[in-house]
């Protein structure tokens, strides 16, 4: 029973470590995204979402060896002034 509890704690620790890495990566991307706006002062970040998907990584000639890899995508919902000065719909 103790080994199961230790295993669960280890798994939760890995999940939290992975989440903090994703959060740090997303936080580092926000200033870059803001700087790419036409009017950076009007930039408003509304939400940040993550989604994990399984992708296939091909190795070798002709993709003979296919390895499934988990990829975490970070999506930003934001608004900022457009060329005419308003917010896009």
PDB file of N, CA, C and O in Angstrom:
ATOM      1  N   UNK A   1       0.827  -1.200   0.000  1.00  0.00           N
ATOM      2  CA  UNK A   1       0.000   0.000   0.000  1.00  0.00           C
ATOM      3  C   UNK A   1       0.867   1.257   0.000  1.00  0.00           C
ATOM      4  O   UNK A   1       0.537   2.238  -0.667  1.00  0.00           O
ATOM      5  N   UNK A   2       1.984   1.234   0.753  1.00  0.00           N
ATOM      6  CA  UNK A   2       2.864   2.402   0.795  1.00  0.00           C
ATOM      7  C   UNK A   2       3.512   2.647  -0.561  1.00  0.00           C
ATOM      8  O   UNK A   2       3.715   3.795  -0.956  1.00  0.00           O
ATOM      9  N   UNK A   3       3.838   1.573  -1.273  1.00  0.00           N
ATOM     10  CA  UNK A   3       4.481   1.749  -2.580  1.00  0.00           C
ATOM     11  C   UNK A   3       3.525   2.410  -3.573  1.00  0.00           C
ATOM     12  O   UNK A   3       3.961   3.192  -4.418  1.00  0.00           O
ATOM     13  N   UNK A   4       2.229   2.105  -3.481  1.00  0.00           N
ATOM     14  CA  UNK A   4       1.242   2.741  -4.358  1.00  0.00           C
ATOM     15  C   UNK A   4       1.143   4.233  -4.055  1.00  0.00           C
ATOM     16  O   UNK A   4       1.061   5.046  -4.975  1.00  0.00           O
ATOM     17  N   UNK A   5       1.151   4.599  -2.775  1.00  0.00           N
ATOM     18  CA  UNK A   5       1.076   6.007  -2.385  1.00  0.00           C
ATOM     19  C   UNK A   5       2.308   6.764  -2.868  1.00  0.00           C
ATOM     20  O   UNK A   5       2.197   7.891  -3.351  1.00  0.00           O
ATOM     21  N   UNK A   6       3.480   6.149  -2.739  1.00  0.00           N
ATOM     22  CA  UNK A   6       4.718   6.796  -3.199  1.00  0.00           C
ATOM     23  C   UNK A   6       4.697   6.964  -4.713  1.00  0.00           C
ATOM     24  O   UNK A   6       5.111   8.000  -5.232  1.00  0.00           O
ATOM     25  N   UNK A   7       4.216   5.950  -5.419  1.00  0.00           N
ATOM     26  CA  UNK A   7       4.116   6.031  -6.874  1.00  0.00           C
ATOM     27  C   UNK A   7       3.162   7.138  -7.295  1.00  0.00           C
ATOM     28  O   UNK A   7       3.457   7.883  -8.229  1.00  0.00           O
ATOM     29  N   UNK A   8       2.022   7.257  -6.620  1.00  0.00           N
ATOM     30  CA  UNK A   8       1.059   8.308  -6.955  1.00  0.00           C
ATOM     31  C   UNK A   8       1.645   9.687  -6.684  1.00  0.00           C
ATOM     32  O   UNK A   8       1.452  10.604  -7.482  1.00  0.00           O
ATOM     33  N   UNK A   9       2.354   9.849  -5.578  1.00  0.00           N
ATOM     34  CA  UNK A   9       2.984  11.143  -5.268  1.00  0.00           C
ATOM     35  C   UNK A   9       4.027  11.480  -6.326  1.00  0.00           C
ATOM     36  O   UNK A   9       4.135  12.634  -6.740  1.00  0.00           O
ATOM     37  N   UNK A  10       4.794  10.489  -6.767  1.00  0.00           N
ATOM     38  CA  UNK A  10       5.799  10.723  -7.798  1.00  0.00           C
ATOM     39  C   UNK A  10       5.140  11.137  -9.108  1.00  0.00           C
ATOM     40  O   UNK A  10       5.631  12.038  -9.789  1.00  0.00           O
ATOM     41  N   UNK A  11       4.033  10.489  -9.468  1.00  0.00           N
ATOM     42  CA  UNK A  11       3.333  10.834 -10.702  1.00  0.00           C
ATOM     43  C   UNK A  11       2.759  12.242 -10.633  1.00  0.00           C
ATOM     44  O   UNK A  11       2.835  12.982 -11.613  1.00  0.00           O
ATOM     45  N   UNK A  12       2.190  12.625  -9.505  1.00  0.00           N
ATOM     46  CA  UNK A  12       1.654  13.982  -9.338  1.00  0.00           C
ATOM     47  C   UNK A  12       2.781  14.999  -9.411  1.00  0.00           C
ATOM     48  O   UNK A  12       2.615  16.067 -10.000  1.00  0.00           O
ATOM     49  N   UNK A  13       3.927  14.680  -8.819  1.00  0.00           N
ATOM     50  CA  UNK A  13       5.081  15.579  -8.878  1.00  0.00           C
ATOM     51  C   UNK A  13       5.544  15.811 -10.294  1.00  0.00           C
ATOM     52  O   UNK A  13       5.877  16.939 -10.659  1.00  0.00           O
ATOM     53  N   UNK A  14       5.574  14.757 -11.109  1.00  0.00           N
ATOM     54  CA  UNK A  14       5.955  14.895 -12.515  1.00  0.00           C
ATOM     55  C   UNK A  14       4.937  15.744 -13.261  1.00  0.00           C
ATOM     56  O   UNK A  14       5.316  16.580 -14.081  1.00  0.00           O
ATOM     57  N   UNK A  15       3.650  15.544 -12.990  1.00  0.00           N
ATOM     58  CA  UNK A  15       2.606  16.330 -13.652  1.00  0.00           C
ATOM     59  C   UNK A  15       2.734  17.804 -13.305  1.00  0.00           C
ATOM     60  O   UNK A  15       2.605  18.656 -14.184  1.00  0.00           O
ATOM     61  N   UNK A  16       2.988  18.124 -12.031  1.00  0.00           N
ATOM     62  CA  UNK A  16       3.145  19.527 -11.642  1.00  0.00           C
ATOM     63  C   UNK A  16       4.400  20.119 -12.251  1.00  0.00           C
ATOM     64  O   UNK A  16       4.388  21.277 -12.667  1.00  0.00           O
ATOM     65  N   UNK A  17       5.476  19.364 -12.317  1.00  0.00           N
ATOM     66  CA  UNK A  17       6.704  19.866 -12.927  1.00  0.00           C
ATOM     67  C   UNK A  17       6.477  20.166 -14.395  1.00  0.00           C
ATOM     68  O   UNK A  17       6.971  21.169 -14.911  1.00  0.00           O
ATOM     69  N   UNK A  18       5.735  19.304 -15.070  1.00  0.00           N
ATOM     70  CA  UNK A  18       5.440  19.518 -16.473  1.00  0.00           C
ATOM     71  C   UNK A  18       4.548  20.742 -16.654  1.00  0.00           C
ATOM     72  O   UNK A  18       4.750  21.516 -17.590  1.00  0.00           O
ATOM     73  N   UNK A  19       3.571  20.927 -15.778  1.00  0.00           N
ATOM     74  CA  UNK A  19       2.686  22.083 -15.856  1.00  0.00           C
ATOM     75  C   UNK A  19       3.448  23.381 -15.658  1.00  0.00           C
ATOM     76  O   UNK A  19       3.190  24.357 -16.362  1.00  0.00           O
ATOM     77  N   UNK A  20       4.383  23.416 -14.714  1.00  0.00           N
ATOM     78  CA  UNK A  20       5.135  24.653 -14.492  1.00  0.00           C
ATOM     79  C   UNK A  20       6.002  24.976 -15.700  1.00  0.00           C
ATOM     80  O   UNK A  20       6.206  26.149 -16.011  1.00  0.00           O
ATOM     81  N   UNK A  21       6.511  23.970 -16.380  1.00  0.00           N
ATOM     82  CA  UNK A  21       7.292  24.216 -17.594  1.00  0.00           C
ATOM     83  C   UNK A  21       6.412  24.839 -18.670  1.00  0.00           C
ATOM     84  O   UNK A  21       6.832  25.769 -19.359  1.00  0.00           O
ATOM     85  N   UNK A  22       5.200  24.331 -18.813  1.00  0.00           N
ATOM     86  CA  UNK A  22       4.270  24.872 -19.802  1.00  0.00           C
ATOM     87  C   UNK A  22       3.879  26.297 -19.443  1.00  0.00           C
ATOM     88  O   UNK A  22       3.806  27.161 -20.317  1.00  0.00           O
ATOM     89  N   UNK A  23       3.628  26.548 -18.163  1.00  0.00           N
ATOM     90  CA  UNK A  23       3.261  27.897 -17.710  1.00  0.00           C
ATOM     91  C   UNK A  23       4.404  28.860 -17.962  1.00  0.00           C
ATOM     92  O   UNK A  23       4.169  29.984 -18.407  1.00  0.00           O
ATOM     93  N   UNK A  24       5.629  28.455 -17.692  1.00  0.00           N
ATOM     94  CA  UNK A  24       6.790  29.325 -17.935  1.00  0.00           C
ATOM     95  C   UNK A  24       6.938  29.620 -19.423  1.00  0.00           C
ATOM     96  O   UNK A  24       7.251  30.746 -19.811  1.00  0.00           O
ATOM     97  N   UNK A  25       6.712  28.604 -20.255  1.00  0.00           N
ATOM     98  CA  UNK A  25       6.819  28.806 -21.700  1.00  0.00           C
ATOM     99  C   UNK A  25       5.740  29.765 -22.192  1.00  0.00           C
ATOM    100  O   UNK A  25       6.006  30.628 -23.029  1.00  0.00           O
ATOM    101  N   UNK A  26       4.523  29.614 -21.673  1.00  0.00           N
ATOM    102  CA  UNK A  26       3.427  30.502 -22.068  1.00  0.00           C
ATOM    103  C   UNK A  26       3.677  31.925 -21.585  1.00  0.00           C
ATOM    104  O   UNK A  26       3.425  32.882 -22.317  1.00  0.00           O
ATOM    105  N   UNK A  27       4.171  32.068 -20.357  1.00  0.00           N
ATOM    106  CA  UNK A  27       4.449  33.399 -19.819  1.00  0.00           C
ATOM    107  C   UNK A  27       5.554  34.097 -20.609  1.00  0.00           C
ATOM    108  O   UNK A  27       5.516  35.316 -20.782  1.00  0.00           O
ATOM    109  N   UNK A  28       6.519  33.348 -21.080  1.00  0.00           N
ATOM    110  CA  UNK A  28       7.594  33.932 -21.878  1.00  0.00           C
ATOM    111  C   UNK A  28       7.113  34.354 -23.263  1.00  0.00           C
ATOM    112  O   UNK A  28       7.703  35.242 -23.878  1.00  0.00           O
ATOM    113  N   UNK A  29       6.058  33.733 -23.756  1.00  0.00           N
ATOM    114  CA  UNK A  29       5.545  34.042 -25.091  1.00  0.00           C
ATOM    115  C   UNK A  29       4.661  35.285 -25.110  1.00  0.00           C
ATOM    116  O   UNK A  29       4.505  35.904 -26.163  1.00  0.00           O
ATOM    117  N   UNK A  30       4.080  35.665 -23.974  1.00  0.00           N
ATOM    118  CA  UNK A  30       3.159  36.803 -23.934  1.00  0.00           C
ATOM    119  C   UNK A  30       3.841  38.115 -24.340  1.00  0.00           C
ATOM    120  O   UNK A  30       3.274  38.837 -25.160  1.00  0.00           O
ATOM    121  N   UNK A  31       5.023  38.467 -23.817  1.00  0.00           N
ATOM    122  CA  UNK A  31       5.654  39.725 -24.273  1.00  0.00           C
ATOM    123  C   UNK A  31       5.974  39.726 -25.770  1.00  0.00           C
ATOM    124  O   UNK A  31       5.904  40.769 -26.420  1.00  0.00           O
ATOM    125  N   UNK A  32       6.324  38.567 -26.311  1.00  0.00           N
ATOM    126  CA  UNK A  32       6.602  38.477 -27.745  1.00  0.00           C
ATOM    127  C   UNK A  32       5.320  38.716 -28.538  1.00  0.00           C
ATOM    128  O   UNK A  32       5.324  39.453 -29.524  1.00  0.00           O
ATOM    129  N   UNK A  33       4.240  38.099 -28.112  1.00  0.00           N
ATOM    130  CA  UNK A  33       2.951  38.285 -28.768  1.00  0.00           C
ATOM    131  C   UNK A  33       2.509  39.740 -28.694  1.00  0.00           C
ATOM    132  O   UNK A  33       2.033  40.303 -29.680  1.00  0.00           O
ATOM    133  N   UNK A  34       2.668  40.344 -27.522  1.00  0.00           N
ATOM    134  CA  UNK A  34       2.277  41.749 -27.322  1.00  0.00           C
ATOM    135  C   UNK A  34       3.094  42.677 -28.226  1.00  0.00           C
ATOM    136  O   UNK A  34       2.560  43.635 -28.783  1.00  0.00           O
ATOM    137  N   UNK A  35       4.374  42.391 -28.364  1.00  0.00           N
ATOM    138  CA  UNK A  35       5.235  43.252 -29.186  1.00  0.00           C
ATOM    139  C   UNK A  35       4.897  43.160 -30.670  1.00  0.00           C
ATOM    140  O   UNK A  35       5.258  44.059 -31.429  1.00  0.00           O
ATOM    141  N   UNK A  36       4.219  42.106 -31.105  1.00  0.00           N
ATOM    142  CA  UNK A  36       3.855  41.932 -32.509  1.00  0.00           C
ATOM    143  C   UNK A  36       2.565  42.651 -32.890  1.00  0.00           C
ATOM    144  O   UNK A  36       2.188  42.655 -34.062  1.00  0.00           O
ATOM    145  N   UNK A  37       1.876  43.262 -31.913  1.00  0.00           N
ATOM    146  CA  UNK A  37       0.621  43.961 -32.173  1.00  0.00           C
ATOM    147  C   UNK A  37       0.879  45.323 -32.812  1.00  0.00           C
ATOM    148  O   UNK A  37       1.951  45.904 -32.642  1.00  0.00           O
ATOM    149  N   UNK A  38      -0.108  45.826 -33.544  1.00  0.00           N
ATOM    150  CA  UNK A  38      -0.024  47.155 -34.139  1.00  0.00           C
ATOM    151  C   UNK A  38      -0.001  48.209 -33.038  1.00  0.00           C
ATOM    152  O   UNK A  38       0.789  49.152 -33.088  1.00  0.00           O
ATOM    153  N   UNK A  39      -0.866  48.043 -32.050  1.00  0.00           N
ATOM    154  CA  UNK A  39      -0.929  48.941 -30.903  1.00  0.00           C
ATOM    155  C   UNK A  39      -0.730  48.102 -29.636  1.00  0.00           C
ATOM    156  O   UNK A  39      -1.707  47.643 -29.045  1.00  0.00           O
ATOM    157  N   UNK A  40       0.524  47.895 -29.211  1.00  0.00           N
ATOM    158  CA  UNK A  40       0.790  47.016 -28.067  1.00  0.00           C
ATOM    159  C   UNK A  40       0.111  47.465 -26.774  1.00  0.00           C
ATOM    160  O   UNK A  40      -0.180  46.632 -25.915  1.00  0.00           O
ATOM    161  N   UNK A  41      -0.146  48.770 -26.620  1.00  0.00           N
ATOM    162  CA  UNK A  41      -0.789  49.253 -25.395  1.00  0.00           C
ATOM    163  C   UNK A  41      -2.237  48.798 -25.279  1.00  0.00           C
ATOM    164  O   UNK A  41      -2.787  48.767 -24.178  1.00  0.00           O
ATOM    165  N   UNK A  42      -2.864  48.444 -26.406  1.00  0.00           N
ATOM    166  CA  UNK A  42      -4.256  47.999 -26.368  1.00  0.00           C
ATOM    167  C   UNK A  42      -4.381  46.483 -26.231  1.00  0.00           C
ATOM    168  O   UNK A  42      -5.491  45.951 -26.219  1.00  0.00           O
ATOM    169  N   UNK A  43      -3.258  45.790 -26.129  1.00  0.00           N
ATOM    170  CA  UNK A  43      -3.256  44.329 -26.036  1.00  0.00           C
ATOM    171  C   UNK A  43      -3.898  43.872 -24.726  1.00  0.00           C
ATOM    172  O   UNK A  43      -3.499  44.307 -23.646  1.00  0.00           O
ATOM    173  N   UNK A  44      -4.895  42.993 -24.832  1.00  0.00           N
ATOM    174  CA  UNK A  44      -5.573  42.433 -23.659  1.00  0.00           C
ATOM    175  C   UNK A  44      -5.581  40.911 -23.823  1.00  0.00           C
ATOM    176  O   UNK A  44      -6.155  40.381 -24.775  1.00  0.00           O
ATOM    177  N   UNK A  45      -4.941  40.225 -22.891  1.00  0.00           N
ATOM    178  CA  UNK A  45      -4.926  38.767 -22.897  1.00  0.00           C
ATOM    179  C   UNK A  45      -6.138  38.280 -22.126  1.00  0.00           C
ATOM    180  O   UNK A  45      -6.267  38.555 -20.933  1.00  0.00           O
ATOM    181  N   UNK A  46      -7.033  37.556 -22.798  1.00  0.00           N
ATOM    182  CA  UNK A  46      -8.273  37.116 -22.166  1.00  0.00           C
ATOM    183  C   UNK A  46      -8.177  35.718 -21.584  1.00  0.00           C
ATOM    184  O   UNK A  46      -8.763  35.453 -20.534  1.00  0.00           O
ATOM    185  N   UNK A  47      -7.458  34.820 -22.232  1.00  0.00           N
ATOM    186  CA  UNK A  47      -7.364  33.443 -21.729  1.00  0.00           C
ATOM    187  C   UNK A  47      -6.156  32.751 -22.335  1.00  0.00           C
ATOM    188  O   UNK A  47      -5.710  33.081 -23.434  1.00  0.00           O
ATOM    189  N   UNK A  48      -5.641  31.792 -21.597  1.00  0.00           N
ATOM    190  CA  UNK A  48      -4.572  30.923 -22.078  1.00  0.00           C
ATOM    191  C   UNK A  48      -5.031  29.495 -21.827  1.00  0.00           C
ATOM    192  O   UNK A  48      -5.394  29.129 -20.709  1.00  0.00           O
ATOM    193  N   UNK A  49      -5.008  28.700 -22.883  1.00  0.00           N
ATOM    194  CA  UNK A  49      -5.440  27.306 -22.759  1.00  0.00           C
ATOM    195  C   UNK A  49      -4.345  26.385 -23.274  1.00  0.00           C
ATOM    196  O   UNK A  49      -3.582  26.750 -24.169  1.00  0.00           O
ATOM    197  N   UNK A  50      -4.274  25.206 -22.711  1.00  0.00           N
ATOM    198  CA  UNK A  50      -3.339  24.210 -23.194  1.00  0.00           C
ATOM    199  C   UNK A  50      -4.104  22.964 -23.613  1.00  0.00           C
ATOM    200  O   UNK A  50      -5.146  22.629 -23.050  1.00  0.00           O
ATOM    201  N   UNK A  51      -3.568  22.301 -24.599  1.00  0.00           N
ATOM    202  CA  UNK A  51      -4.156  21.042 -25.066  1.00  0.00           C
ATOM    203  C   UNK A  51      -3.016  20.099 -25.427  1.00  0.00           C
ATOM    204  O   UNK A  51      -2.040  20.502 -26.059  1.00  0.00           O
ATOM    205  N   UNK A  52      -3.145  18.869 -25.030  1.00  0.00           N
ATOM    206  CA  UNK A  52      -2.137  17.867 -25.340  1.00  0.00           C
ATOM    207  C   UNK A  52      -2.672  16.956 -26.435  1.00  0.00           C
ATOM    208  O   UNK A  52      -3.799  16.465 -26.363  1.00  0.00           O
ATOM    209  N   UNK A  53      -1.847  16.741 -27.441  1.00  0.00           N
ATOM    210  CA  UNK A  53      -2.245  15.867 -28.537  1.00  0.00           C
ATOM    211  C   UNK A  53      -1.124  14.887 -28.842  1.00  0.00           C
ATOM    212  O   UNK A  53       0.046  15.158 -28.574  1.00  0.00           O
ATOM    213  N   UNK A  54      -1.495  13.762 -29.397  1.00  0.00           N
ATOM    214  CA  UNK A  54      -0.506  12.753 -29.754  1.00  0.00           C
ATOM    215  C   UNK A  54      -0.121  12.958 -31.212  1.00  0.00           C
ATOM    216  O   UNK A  54      -0.972  12.930 -32.100  1.00  0.00           O
ATOM    217  N   UNK A  55       1.160  13.161 -31.445  1.00  0.00           N
ATOM    218  CA  UNK A  55       1.695  13.340 -32.789  1.00  0.00           C
ATOM    219  C   UNK A  55       2.603  12.160 -33.120  1.00  0.00           C
ATOM    220  O   UNK A  55       3.073  11.459 -32.224  1.00  0.00           O
ATOM    221  N   UNK A  56       2.841  11.949 -34.384  1.00  0.00           N
ATOM    222  CA  UNK A  56       3.716  10.875 -34.832  1.00  0.00           C
ATOM    223  C   UNK A  56       5.028  11.487 -35.310  1.00  0.00           C
ATOM    224  O   UNK A  56       5.039  12.366 -36.172  1.00  0.00           O
ATOM    225  N   UNK A  57       6.136  11.012 -34.737  1.00  0.00           N
ATOM    226  CA  UNK A  57       7.454  11.468 -35.140  1.00  0.00           C
ATOM    227  C   UNK A  57       8.064  10.396 -36.038  1.00  0.00           C
ATOM    228  O   UNK A  57       8.212   9.242 -35.635  1.00  0.00           O
ATOM    229  N   UNK A  58       8.414  10.790 -37.252  1.00  0.00           N
ATOM    230  CA  UNK A  58       8.987   9.841 -38.208  1.00  0.00           C
ATOM    231  C   UNK A  58      10.498   9.809 -38.057  1.00  0.00           C
ATOM    232  O   UNK A  58      11.148  10.842 -37.902  1.00  0.00           O
ATOM    233  N   UNK A  59      11.036   8.609 -38.104  1.00  0.00           N
ATOM    234  CA  UNK A  59      12.483   8.423 -38.023  1.00  0.00           C
ATOM    235  C   UNK A  59      12.903   7.508 -39.161  1.00  0.00           C
ATOM    236  O   UNK A  59      12.220   6.533 -39.475  1.00  0.00           O
ATOM    237  N   UNK A  60      14.009   7.826 -39.760  1.00  0.00           N
ATOM    238  CA  UNK A  60      14.530   6.982 -40.829  1.00  0.00           C
ATOM    239  C   UNK A  60      13.974   7.368 -42.184  1.00  0.00           C
ATOM    240  O   UNK A  60      13.083   8.209 -42.298  1.00  0.00           O
ATOM    241  N   UNK A  61      14.514   6.740 -43.193  1.00  0.00           N
ATOM    242  CA  UNK A  61      14.107   7.010 -44.571  1.00  0.00           C
ATOM    243  C   UNK A  61      12.704   6.474 -44.817  1.00  0.00           C
ATOM    244  O   UNK A  61      12.411   5.323 -44.496  1.00  0.00           O
ATOM    245  N   UNK A  62      11.845   7.298 -45.380  1.00  0.00           N
ATOM    246  CA  UNK A  62      10.491   6.871 -45.696  1.00  0.00           C
ATOM    247  C   UNK A  62       9.603   6.674 -44.485  1.00  0.00           C
ATOM    248  O   UNK A  62       8.558   6.031 -44.579  1.00  0.00           O
ATOM    249  N   UNK A  63       9.997   7.209 -43.372  1.00  0.00           N
ATOM    250  CA  UNK A  63       9.206   7.147 -42.135  1.00  0.00           C
ATOM    251  C   UNK A  63       8.950   5.693 -41.721  1.00  0.00           C
ATOM    252  O   UNK A  63       7.819   5.312 -41.419  1.00  0.00           O
ATOM    253  N   UNK A  64       9.999   4.906 -41.712  1.00  0.00           N
ATOM    254  CA  UNK A  64       9.858   3.493 -41.363  1.00  0.00           C
ATOM    255  C   UNK A  64       9.553   3.294 -39.891  1.00  0.00           C
ATOM    256  O   UNK A  64       8.767   2.419 -39.528  1.00  0.00           O
ATOM    257  N   UNK A  65      10.164   4.096 -39.053  1.00  0.00           N
ATOM    258  CA  UNK A  65       9.950   3.974 -37.618  1.00  0.00           C
ATOM    259  C   UNK A  65       9.107   5.145 -37.149  1.00  0.00           C
ATOM    260  O   UNK A  65       9.538   6.295 -37.223  1.00  0.00           O
ATOM    261  N   UNK A  66       7.921   4.860 -36.673  1.00  0.00           N
ATOM    262  CA  UNK A  66       7.006   5.905 -36.212  1.00  0.00           C
ATOM    263  C   UNK A  66       6.911   5.826 -34.700  1.00  0.00           C
ATOM    264  O   UNK A  66       6.589   4.781 -34.135  1.00  0.00           O
ATOM    265  N   UNK A  67       7.199   6.949 -34.054  1.00  0.00           N
ATOM    266  CA  UNK A  67       7.168   7.010 -32.598  1.00  0.00           C
ATOM    267  C   UNK A  67       6.089   7.991 -32.166  1.00  0.00           C
ATOM    268  O   UNK A  67       6.121   9.150 -32.580  1.00  0.00           O
ATOM    269  N   UNK A  68       5.121   7.554 -31.334  1.00  0.00           N
ATOM    270  CA  UNK A  68       4.123   8.511 -30.830  1.00  0.00           C
ATOM    271  C   UNK A  68       4.752   9.443 -29.790  1.00  0.00           C
ATOM    272  O   UNK A  68       5.465   8.998 -28.890  1.00  0.00           O
ATOM    273  N   UNK A  69       4.478  10.729 -29.928  1.00  0.00           N
ATOM    274  CA  UNK A  69       5.025  11.745 -29.033  1.00  0.00           C
ATOM    275  C   UNK A  69       3.880  12.629 -28.562  1.00  0.00           C
ATOM    276  O   UNK A  69       3.042  13.038 -29.365  1.00  0.00           O
ATOM    277  N   UNK A  70       3.835  12.928 -27.257  1.00  0.00           N
ATOM    278  CA  UNK A  70       2.830  13.855 -26.740  1.00  0.00           C
ATOM    279  C   UNK A  70       3.332  15.284 -26.911  1.00  0.00           C
ATOM    280  O   UNK A  70       4.444  15.611 -26.497  1.00  0.00           O
ATOM    281  N   UNK A  71       2.509  16.134 -27.524  1.00  0.00           N
ATOM    282  CA  UNK A  71       2.861  17.526 -27.771  1.00  0.00           C
ATOM    283  C   UNK A  71       1.842  18.403 -27.053  1.00  0.00           C
ATOM    284  O   UNK A  71       0.636  18.177 -27.158  1.00  0.00           O
ATOM    285  N   UNK A  72       2.330  19.404 -26.325  1.00  0.00           N
ATOM    286  CA  UNK A  72       1.434  20.331 -25.636  1.00  0.00           C
ATOM    287  C   UNK A  72       1.358  21.624 -26.430  1.00  0.00           C
ATOM    288  O   UNK A  72       2.376  22.271 -26.678  1.00  0.00           O
ATOM    289  N   UNK A  73       0.157  21.995 -26.827  1.00  0.00           N
ATOM    290  CA  UNK A  73      -0.091  23.236 -27.564  1.00  0.00           C
ATOM    291  C   UNK A  73      -0.598  24.291 -26.596  1.00  0.00           C
ATOM    292  O   UNK A  73      -1.404  23.997 -25.714  1.00  0.00           O
ATOM    293  N   UNK A  74      -0.130  25.510 -26.759  1.00  0.00           N
ATOM    294  CA  UNK A  74      -0.576  26.629 -25.937  1.00  0.00           C
ATOM    295  C   UNK A  74      -1.338  27.591 -26.845  1.00  0.00           C
ATOM    296  O   UNK A  74      -0.804  28.060 -27.850  1.00  0.00           O
ATOM    297  N   UNK A  75      -2.592  27.884 -26.485  1.00  0.00           N
ATOM    298  CA  UNK A  75      -3.446  28.772 -27.280  1.00  0.00           C
ATOM    299  C   UNK A  75      -3.756  30.035 -26.481  1.00  0.00           C
ATOM    300  O   UNK A  75      -4.129  29.959 -25.311  1.00  0.00           O
ATOM    301  N   UNK A  76      -3.601  31.195 -27.116  1.00  0.00           N
ATOM    302  CA  UNK A  76      -3.854  32.478 -26.473  1.00  0.00           C
ATOM    303  C   UNK A  76      -5.106  33.107 -27.070  1.00  0.00           C
ATOM    304  O   UNK A  76      -5.222  33.215 -28.291  1.00  0.00           O
ATOM    305  N   UNK A  77      -6.036  33.519 -26.227  1.00  0.00           N
ATOM    306  CA  UNK A  77      -7.197  34.302 -26.663  1.00  0.00           C
ATOM    307  C   UNK A  77      -6.916  35.744 -26.248  1.00  0.00           C
ATOM    308  O   UNK A  77      -6.775  36.039 -25.062  1.00  0.00           O
ATOM    309  N   UNK A  78      -6.837  36.634 -27.227  1.00  0.00           N
ATOM    310  CA  UNK A  78      -6.479  38.019 -26.932  1.00  0.00           C
ATOM    311  C   UNK A  78      -7.239  38.953 -27.857  1.00  0.00           C
ATOM    312  O   UNK A  78      -7.866  38.522 -28.826  1.00  0.00           O
ATOM    313  N   UNK A  79      -7.171  40.252 -27.537  1.00  0.00           N
ATOM    314  CA  UNK A  79      -7.718  41.278 -28.426  1.00  0.00           C
ATOM    315  C   UNK A  79      -6.777  42.467 -28.406  1.00  0.00           C
ATOM    316  O   UNK A  79      -6.063  42.706 -27.431  1.00  0.00           O
ATOM    317  N   UNK A  80      -6.793  43.204 -29.500  1.00  0.00           N
ATOM    318  CA  UNK A  80      -5.937  44.379 -29.646  1.00  0.00           C
ATOM    319  C   UNK A  80      -6.516  45.235 -30.769  1.00  0.00           C
ATOM    320  O   UNK A  80      -7.261  44.736 -31.612  1.00  0.00           O
ATOM    321  N   UNK A  81      -6.178  46.510 -30.780  1.00  0.00           N
ATOM    322  CA  UNK A  81      -6.667  47.396 -31.843  1.00  0.00           C
ATOM    323  C   UNK A  81      -6.153  46.919 -33.195  1.00  0.00           C
ATOM    324  O   UNK A  81      -5.022  46.451 -33.321  1.00  0.00           O
ATOM    325  N   UNK A  82      -7.018  47.050 -34.208  1.00  0.00           N
ATOM    326  CA  UNK A  82      -6.607  46.700 -35.568  1.00  0.00           C
ATOM    327  C   UNK A  82      -6.215  47.960 -36.323  1.00  0.00           C
ATOM    328  O   UNK A  82      -6.022  49.007 -35.704  1.00  0.00           O
ATOM    329  N   UNK A  83      -6.093  47.888 -37.638  1.00  0.00           N
ATOM    330  CA  UNK A  83      -5.639  49.027 -38.444  1.00  0.00           C
ATOM    331  C   UNK A  83      -6.568  50.234 -38.350  1.00  0.00           C
ATOM    332  O   UNK A  83      -6.104  51.370 -38.439  1.00  0.00           O
ATOM    333  N   UNK A  84      -7.863  50.013 -38.174  1.00  0.00           N
ATOM    334  CA  UNK A  84      -8.808  51.136 -38.128  1.00  0.00           C
ATOM    335  C   UNK A  84      -9.009  51.670 -36.714  1.00  0.00           C
ATOM    336  O   UNK A  84      -9.809  52.584 -36.511  1.00  0.00           O
ATOM    337  N   UNK A  85      -8.303  51.121 -35.740  1.00  0.00           N
ATOM    338  CA  UNK A  85      -8.387  51.636 -34.368  1.00  0.00           C
ATOM    339  C   UNK A  85      -9.393  50.917 -33.490  1.00  0.00           C
ATOM    340  O   UNK A  85      -9.457  51.176 -32.289  1.00  0.00           O
ATOM    341  N   UNK A  86     -10.185  50.013 -34.068  1.00  0.00           N
ATOM    342  CA  UNK A  86     -11.166  49.276 -33.272  1.00  0.00           C
ATOM    343  C   UNK A  86     -10.691  47.879 -32.956  1.00  0.00           C
ATOM    344  O   UNK A  86      -9.610  47.463 -33.375  1.00  0.00           O
ATOM    345  N   UNK A  87     -11.505  47.165 -32.217  1.00  0.00           N
ATOM    346  CA  UNK A  87     -11.188  45.785 -31.915  1.00  0.00           C
ATOM    347  C   UNK A  87     -11.818  44.893 -32.990  1.00  0.00           C
ATOM    348  O   UNK A  87     -12.964  45.122 -33.377  1.00  0.00           O
ATOM    349  N   UNK A  88     -11.089  43.877 -33.480  1.00  0.00           N
ATOM    350  CA  UNK A  88     -11.688  42.977 -34.471  1.00  0.00           C
ATOM    351  C   UNK A  88     -12.805  42.164 -33.838  1.00  0.00           C
ATOM    352  O   UNK A  88     -12.789  41.874 -32.642  1.00  0.00           O
ATOM    353  N   UNK A  89     -13.767  41.807 -34.661  1.00  0.00           N
ATOM    354  CA  UNK A  89     -14.923  41.046 -34.167  1.00  0.00           C
ATOM    355  C   UNK A  89     -14.679  39.572 -34.337  1.00  0.00           C
ATOM    356  O   UNK A  89     -15.533  38.760 -33.981  1.00  0.00           O
TER     357      UNK A  89
END
